């Protein structure tokens, strides 16, 4: 055996151990169902490296063969406890006897390793990363010395050579240090990602709560003020009616904010219909023409017949918000163009304005919870639009140049009546 061949087998054993660890964390992290069977999963993954390590051992000389089977065995027992350790012990001994025949010394050695590791595993899992690394190295070093002493006592033919000391005593602590270090890094990465997702959700909830309370409080404050004014005994009927109109208007505004929030918060569309895109867009354009005229905005449309699937009311609300944003982006007037056409299996809707445009930051944050470029905007309209487009399996892209204009392109899947009959 030459030195290169020996090193190849060492690297092979190390490869089996590391791949088993990566497979375990990949399955554990990406499958919620497998999370319930964590111990069975770690048993399976460690068994994989135990068997392969024995199948492709490290040849020291013609009388001595070694492998790293004890490392995945110890790792599985430390992190999984005695049930995992017992299962791995049975798998290890069975595989050993099938490959190389029965040996009483092997049984005794691995039972000792199992008992010592199980006794230590409960305390091991309470340690921090540094202590786990140090204790795992000390444990395997102690077990190597202890099992070597047992072998010397029980076997007359057993000899301790320099090669034995290197491969059985010195090398395993380095390997288990690397394995435990990788395990702890992967555990921390999964934990940190879970915490980040939780923090992001809490941040969104806090933003929603703060913004909703702020936006609803404003009209309610106005309502409260006018109601108090209505208590004045010397008010004329005309003034009372004017105050009541203000109250109703502010209540309508509060209701509109709540409805927009609910439309954004709904996880799915309640009712799915076949939508005639050109017809529904025509309705929305007619609704917004008075607003466009008030803002000196000239609207032009070029709509191609096309069908898609979704909730009609949400669809109209979505494009009402997008077109309204285009009108409001031109405070001094301008041109607003709405074009729709069919391309391949998609229907494309482009809304172009010649307004103030958007910066890259504004484009990236478009649709974020309660982000708005308007001074008095709630950001709910853009959120509702993005949510609706996503629910319809569509996409929204924005191209904009500050002070030159913005083009919003909505891509929705085309629906053909033949699809319903398939």
PLY file of the C-alpha trace (Angstrom):
ply
format ascii 1.0
element vertex 422
property float x
property float y
property float z
element edge 421
property int vertex1
property int vertex2
end_header
0.00 0.00 0.00
1.43 3.39 -0.89
0.87 6.59 1.01
-1.35 8.17 -1.65
-3.73 5.21 -1.53
-3.98 5.46 2.26
-4.84 9.15 2.06
-7.48 8.50 -0.57
-9.23 6.12 1.82
-9.00 8.59 4.68
-10.59 11.25 2.50
-13.24 8.76 1.39
-14.23 8.02 4.99
-14.28 11.72 5.79
-16.39 12.35 2.69
-18.99 9.77 3.76
-19.32 11.36 7.20
-19.66 14.93 5.92
-22.13 13.97 3.18
-24.28 12.14 5.74
-24.36 15.25 7.91
-25.29 17.48 4.96
-28.03 15.07 3.82
-29.47 15.02 7.33
-29.65 18.81 7.62
-30.95 19.22 4.07
-33.84 16.83 4.69
-34.45 18.17 8.20
-34.54 21.77 7.03
-36.67 21.36 3.90
-39.23 18.74 4.93
-41.66 19.54 7.75
-42.92 15.97 7.72
-39.44 14.55 8.35
-38.97 16.92 11.30
-41.29 14.65 13.29
-38.90 11.73 12.73
-35.64 13.44 13.62
-34.14 10.44 15.43
-35.03 8.04 12.63
-33.53 10.47 10.12
-30.25 10.87 11.97
-30.08 7.07 12.43
-30.50 6.53 8.70
-27.93 9.17 7.72
-25.29 8.02 10.22
-25.85 4.38 9.20
-25.04 5.38 5.65
-21.58 6.65 6.64
-20.93 3.75 9.06
-21.54 1.09 6.40
-19.59 2.90 3.68
-16.66 3.53 6.02
-16.45 -0.21 6.75
-16.93 -1.12 3.10
-14.00 1.11 2.04
-11.57 1.01 5.00
-8.12 2.50 5.53
-5.39 -0.10 4.98
-2.49 0.60 7.34
-0.55 -2.58 6.57
-1.38 -6.14 5.57
-2.35 -7.03 9.15
-4.16 -3.84 10.17
-7.30 -2.33 8.65
-9.00 0.76 10.07
-11.95 3.03 9.33
-13.87 5.93 10.87
-17.07 4.01 11.69
-16.86 5.05 15.36
-17.18 8.75 14.47
-20.71 8.71 12.95
-21.65 6.20 15.67
-20.55 8.60 18.41
-22.06 11.65 16.66
-25.43 9.91 16.25
-25.44 8.85 19.90
-24.42 12.30 21.18
-27.08 14.18 19.22
-29.81 11.51 19.18
-29.45 9.93 22.61
-29.57 6.25 23.56
-32.36 5.21 21.10
-30.31 6.40 18.13
-27.14 4.97 19.66
-28.74 1.56 20.23
-30.04 1.41 16.66
-26.64 2.43 15.28
-24.91 -0.16 17.48
-27.07 -2.95 16.06
-26.52 -1.72 12.49
-22.76 -1.36 13.04
-22.27 -4.82 14.57
-24.53 -6.51 12.02
-22.70 -4.88 9.10
-19.32 -5.70 10.67
-20.17 -9.39 11.07
-21.64 -9.65 7.55
-18.51 -8.11 6.00
-15.75 -9.55 8.20
-17.28 -12.21 10.44
-18.03 -12.36 14.17
-15.51 -10.99 16.65
-16.16 -10.84 20.42
-13.61 -8.08 20.96
-15.46 -5.83 18.48
-18.73 -6.41 20.38
-17.18 -5.49 23.72
-15.35 -2.43 22.35
-18.45 -0.90 20.76
-20.69 -1.70 23.73
-18.20 0.20 25.91
-18.22 3.11 23.43
-22.03 3.05 23.39
-22.35 3.10 27.20
-19.81 5.87 27.72
-21.28 8.03 24.93
-24.88 7.59 26.16
-23.85 8.60 29.69
-22.24 11.75 28.29
-24.86 12.67 25.64
-27.39 14.32 28.00
-24.77 16.72 29.35
-23.27 17.22 25.88
-26.49 18.72 24.48
-26.53 21.42 27.19
-23.10 22.76 26.15
-22.43 25.72 23.88
-20.52 25.25 20.64
-17.06 25.70 22.14
-17.68 23.20 24.93
-19.23 20.70 22.51
-16.13 20.85 20.33
-13.75 20.43 23.26
-15.76 17.71 24.96
-16.26 15.66 21.77
-12.50 15.71 21.12
-11.74 14.66 24.71
-14.43 11.97 24.59
-13.15 10.25 21.44
-9.55 10.56 22.67
-10.51 8.95 25.98
-12.51 6.22 24.20
-9.59 5.51 21.86
-7.20 5.04 24.79
-9.76 3.02 26.80
-10.64 0.65 23.95
-6.95 0.18 23.13
-6.32 -0.85 26.75
-9.27 -3.29 26.61
-7.91 -4.77 23.37
-4.44 -5.22 24.91
-5.93 -7.05 27.90
-8.25 -9.31 25.88
-6.10 -10.13 22.84
-2.59 -11.59 22.90
-2.07 -10.76 19.21
-3.03 -7.11 19.55
-0.12 -4.67 19.10
0.13 -0.89 19.35
2.27 0.51 16.56
3.04 4.04 15.44
0.53 3.68 12.61
-2.09 2.45 15.08
-1.51 5.45 17.36
-1.85 7.86 14.45
-4.97 6.34 12.86
-6.74 5.10 16.00
-5.77 7.71 18.61
-4.55 10.97 17.02
-6.56 11.32 13.78
-10.16 10.65 15.04
-10.23 13.72 17.36
-9.47 15.99 14.38
-12.20 14.35 12.30
-14.84 14.56 15.03
-13.85 18.18 15.71
-14.55 19.01 12.05
-17.82 17.04 12.02
-19.18 18.61 15.23
-18.13 22.08 14.07
-20.05 21.67 10.79
-23.11 20.32 12.65
-23.14 23.29 15.02
-22.74 25.80 12.18
-25.64 24.24 10.27
-27.81 24.16 13.39
-27.09 27.82 14.08
-27.78 28.74 10.44
-31.21 27.06 10.54
-31.99 28.68 13.90
-30.91 32.14 12.75
-32.95 31.86 9.55
-36.03 30.77 11.52
-35.60 33.70 13.89
-35.14 36.12 10.98
-38.36 34.90 9.35
-40.18 35.30 12.66
-38.75 38.79 13.17
-39.71 39.81 9.63
-43.27 38.61 10.23
-43.43 40.50 13.53
-42.07 43.61 11.83
-44.75 43.40 9.12
-47.44 42.91 11.75
-46.20 45.88 13.76
-46.06 48.05 10.61
-49.57 47.00 9.66
-50.91 47.64 13.14
-49.20 51.02 13.47
-50.21 52.20 10.01
-53.80 50.99 10.25
-54.27 52.61 13.63
-52.69 55.83 12.35
-54.72 55.99 9.14
-58.03 55.09 10.80
-57.40 57.45 13.72
-57.18 60.46 11.41
-60.75 60.26 9.99
-62.11 59.22 13.39
-60.55 62.31 14.94
-62.29 64.44 12.31
-65.58 62.64 12.97
-65.21 63.21 16.70
-64.60 66.92 16.16
-67.67 67.42 13.93
-69.88 65.38 16.28
-68.85 67.67 19.12
-69.63 70.70 16.95
-73.09 69.29 16.25
-73.86 69.64 19.96
-73.91 73.42 19.62
-77.55 74.59 20.12
-77.45 77.57 17.75
-76.41 75.70 14.57
-78.53 76.19 11.48
-79.89 73.20 9.57
-77.63 73.98 6.63
-74.50 73.94 8.81
-75.60 70.71 10.48
-76.03 69.04 7.10
-72.61 70.25 6.06
-71.05 68.81 9.24
-72.88 65.51 8.70
-71.51 65.33 5.13
-68.01 65.73 6.54
-68.69 62.98 9.08
-69.99 60.59 6.41
-67.06 61.36 4.12
-64.51 60.62 6.83
-66.30 57.41 7.83
-66.27 56.33 4.19
-62.55 57.02 4.11
-61.98 54.87 7.21
-64.08 52.08 5.68
-62.09 52.29 2.46
-58.80 51.91 4.35
-60.11 48.87 6.22
-61.44 47.30 3.01
-58.10 47.78 1.28
-56.31 46.20 4.23
-58.67 43.21 4.17
-58.21 42.81 0.42
-54.45 42.69 0.97
-54.67 40.36 3.98
-56.94 37.76 2.34
-54.78 34.73 1.51
-56.78 33.73 -1.59
-59.52 35.05 -3.80
-62.95 33.94 -2.63
-64.52 33.70 -6.11
-62.74 32.97 -9.38
-64.36 34.14 -12.61
-63.50 34.37 -16.28
-62.42 37.99 -16.81
-62.69 39.88 -20.08
-59.59 42.02 -19.68
-60.46 44.65 -22.29
-64.03 45.03 -20.98
-63.09 45.34 -17.29
-60.21 47.70 -18.06
-62.66 49.80 -20.09
-64.92 50.09 -17.04
-62.02 51.16 -14.85
-60.85 53.75 -17.39
-64.34 55.26 -17.63
-64.49 55.49 -13.83
-61.19 57.37 -13.67
-61.70 59.76 -16.58
-63.24 62.48 -14.36
-60.20 62.29 -12.04
-57.88 62.46 -15.05
-59.68 65.51 -16.41
-59.42 67.25 -13.05
-55.64 66.67 -13.11
-55.29 67.74 -16.78
-54.27 64.18 -17.74
-55.10 62.90 -21.20
-55.91 59.18 -21.15
-55.59 56.93 -24.20
-56.27 53.23 -24.44
-55.58 50.49 -26.95
-57.13 47.31 -25.64
-56.96 43.91 -27.33
-59.64 41.33 -26.47
-58.33 38.71 -24.07
-59.51 36.49 -21.22
-57.93 35.53 -17.91
-59.05 34.00 -14.63
-59.47 35.71 -11.27
-61.79 37.66 -9.04
-63.44 40.41 -11.09
-63.77 42.87 -8.20
-60.17 42.40 -7.13
-59.03 42.73 -10.75
-60.83 46.06 -11.17
-59.57 47.32 -7.79
-56.02 46.33 -8.76
-56.00 48.31 -12.01
-57.97 51.15 -10.48
-55.10 51.56 -8.00
-52.39 51.29 -10.67
-54.05 53.72 -13.10
-54.87 56.11 -10.28
-51.20 56.04 -9.24
-50.28 57.00 -12.82
-52.71 59.94 -12.79
-51.49 61.19 -9.41
-47.88 60.93 -10.61
-48.65 63.82 -13.03
-49.75 66.73 -10.79
-49.23 69.20 -13.65
-50.95 67.07 -16.25
-49.57 64.74 -18.89
-50.23 61.65 -20.97
-51.43 58.31 -19.61
-51.52 55.28 -21.92
-53.15 51.91 -21.22
-52.31 49.17 -23.72
-53.16 45.47 -23.66
-52.12 42.74 -26.08
-51.76 38.97 -26.20
-48.29 37.46 -26.54
-47.84 33.68 -26.64
-49.82 32.37 -23.64
-49.86 35.67 -21.76
-51.88 38.83 -21.86
-49.73 41.94 -21.34
-51.12 45.15 -19.85
-48.91 48.25 -19.95
-49.73 51.44 -18.03
-47.42 54.30 -19.03
-47.35 57.84 -17.67
-45.18 60.91 -18.22
-45.04 61.81 -14.55
-42.44 62.27 -11.86
-41.09 58.74 -12.21
-39.63 56.51 -9.53
-36.16 55.92 -8.12
-34.63 52.44 -7.90
-35.39 52.36 -4.19
-39.04 53.24 -4.80
-39.29 50.52 -7.47
-37.73 47.92 -5.18
-40.05 48.86 -2.32
-43.22 49.09 -4.42
-45.86 46.93 -2.74
-44.08 46.76 0.61
-46.31 46.97 3.69
-47.24 50.61 4.16
-44.58 52.11 1.97
-45.79 55.01 -0.16
-44.05 57.77 -2.12
-47.08 60.02 -1.59
-47.08 62.41 1.32
-50.50 61.26 2.52
-50.48 57.79 0.98
-51.06 54.61 2.96
-49.37 52.26 0.50
-52.37 49.95 0.72
-53.33 50.45 -2.92
-50.01 49.17 -4.26
-50.07 46.25 -1.81
-53.57 45.25 -2.96
-52.44 45.45 -6.60
-49.36 43.29 -6.06
-51.32 40.79 -3.98
-54.04 40.48 -6.64
-51.53 39.99 -9.48
-49.72 37.29 -7.51
-53.02 35.54 -6.72
-53.77 35.44 -10.46
-50.35 33.83 -11.15
-49.16 37.00 -12.84
-46.12 39.25 -12.60
-45.58 43.00 -12.29
-42.49 44.76 -13.64
-41.75 48.48 -13.36
-39.53 50.55 -15.64
-39.13 54.16 -14.60
-36.90 57.18 -15.08
-37.17 60.04 -12.55
-38.90 63.11 -14.03
-39.60 61.29 -17.29
-42.26 58.73 -16.48
-43.08 55.18 -15.47
-44.28 52.07 -17.30
-45.91 49.30 -15.29
-46.20 45.99 -17.13
-48.60 43.37 -15.82
-48.36 39.88 -17.29
-51.30 37.51 -16.72
-51.92 34.02 -18.08
-54.40 33.88 -20.96
-57.49 31.76 -20.39
-59.04 29.99 -23.34
-62.53 28.55 -23.14
-61.17 25.30 -24.58
-59.09 24.90 -21.39
-62.24 24.44 -19.33
-63.33 21.51 -21.50
-60.08 19.59 -21.27
0 1
1 2
2 3
3 4
4 5
5 6
6 7
7 8
8 9
9 10
10 11
11 12
12 13
13 14
14 15
15 16
16 17
17 18
18 19
19 20
20 21
21 22
22 23
23 24
24 25
25 26
26 27
27 28
28 29
29 30
30 31
31 32
32 33
33 34
34 35
35 36
36 37
37 38
38 39
39 40
40 41
41 42
42 43
43 44
44 45
45 46
46 47
47 48
48 49
49 50
50 51
51 52
52 53
53 54
54 55
55 56
56 57
57 58
58 59
59 60
60 61
61 62
62 63
63 64
64 65
65 66
66 67
67 68
68 69
69 70
70 71
71 72
72 73
73 74
74 75
75 76
76 77
77 78
78 79
79 80
80 81
81 82
82 83
83 84
84 85
85 86
86 87
87 88
88 89
89 90
90 91
91 92
92 93
93 94
94 95
95 96
96 97
97 98
98 99
99 100
100 101
101 102
102 103
103 104
104 105
105 106
106 107
107 108
108 109
109 110
110 111
111 112
112 113
113 114
114 115
115 116
116 117
117 118
118 119
119 120
120 121
121 122
122 123
123 124
124 125
125 126
126 127
127 128
128 129
129 130
130 131
131 132
132 133
133 134
134 135
135 136
136 137
137 138
138 139
139 140
140 141
141 142
142 143
143 144
144 145
145 146
146 147
147 148
148 149
149 150
150 151
151 152
152 153
153 154
154 155
155 156
156 157
157 158
158 159
159 160
160 161
161 162
162 163
163 164
164 165
165 166
166 167
167 168
168 169
169 170
170 171
171 172
172 173
173 174
174 175
175 176
176 177
177 178
178 179
179 180
180 181
181 182
182 183
183 184
184 185
185 186
186 187
187 188
188 189
189 190
190 191
191 192
192 193
193 194
194 195
195 196
196 197
197 198
198 199
199 200
200 201
201 202
202 203
203 204
204 205
205 206
206 207
207 208
208 209
209 210
210 211
211 212
212 213
213 214
214 215
215 216
216 217
217 218
218 219
219 220
220 221
221 222
222 223
223 224
224 225
225 226
226 227
227 228
228 229
229 230
230 231
231 232
232 233
233 234
234 235
235 236
236 237
237 238
238 239
239 240
240 241
241 242
242 243
243 244
244 245
245 246
246 247
247 248
248 249
249 250
250 251
251 252
252 253
253 254
254 255
255 256
256 257
257 258
258 259
259 260
260 261
261 262
262 263
263 264
264 265
265 266
266 267
267 268
268 269
269 270
270 271
271 272
272 273
273 274
274 275
275 276
276 277
277 278
278 279
279 280
280 281
281 282
282 283
283 284
284 285
285 286
286 287
287 288
288 289
289 290
290 291
291 292
292 293
293 294
294 295
295 296
296 297
297 298
298 299
299 300
300 301
301 302
302 303
303 304
304 305
305 306
306 307
307 308
308 309
309 310
310 311
311 312
312 313
313 314
314 315
315 316
316 317
317 318
318 319
319 320
320 321
321 322
322 323
323 324
324 325
325 326
326 327
327 328
328 329
329 330
330 331
331 332
332 333
333 334
334 335
335 336
336 337
337 338
338 339
339 340
340 341
341 342
342 343
343 344
344 345
345 346
346 347
347 348
348 349
349 350
350 351
351 352
352 353
353 354
354 355
355 356
356 357
357 358
358 359
359 360
360 361
361 362
362 363
363 364
364 365
365 366
366 367
367 368
368 369
369 370
370 371
371 372
372 373
373 374
374 375
375 376
376 377
377 378
378 379
379 380
380 381
381 382
382 383
383 384
384 385
385 386
386 387
387 388
388 389
389 390
390 391
391 392
392 393
393 394
394 395
395 396
396 397
397 398
398 399
399 400
400 401
401 402
402 403
403 404
404 405
405 406
406 407
407 408
408 409
409 410
410 411
411 412
412 413
413 414
414 415
415 416
416 417
417 418
418 419
419 420
420 421
